[in-house]
């Protein structure tokens, strides 16, 4: 049974990779203390992380970032990351991202997600394929869909669980 599952996972990855994804671009425009960052992932697993604002390694305790402290009383402002970083993703990490994107077929058909709330963070996902074909999703609110949330959470964690240089 396990080998049958692995067969289907590898088959689905190989079928999806036949679509020849050239580049994955994920951009956020965070509101208030939400992070502003971009992650670009190329076909060869090279990833670029562009940390713009509010990318903190420490967890926030309190509502106001300027006065936010972690559990030890450390001001999280001191853990903010800004700049451009690069890493070669492991195959397992890359394949997980591909599988999360593969689960977005319906979301790509819809294309736009808009929350009825004001003061929302925004995200844009662009998946570029060969022959200048691409699919994109714009999400205002970033809380509109479970499959999108899974990808967002994975990419947010990716900012701090890789050896970016």
Secondary structure, 3 states (H helix, E strand, C coil): CHHHHHHHHHHHHHHHHCCCEEEEEEEEECCCCCCEEEEEEECCCEEEEEEEECCECCCCECCCHHHCECCCCCEHHHHECCEEEEEECCHHHHHHHHHHHHCCHHHHHHCEEECCCCCCCEEEEEEEECCCEEEEEEEECCCCCHHHHHHHHHHHHHCCCCCCC
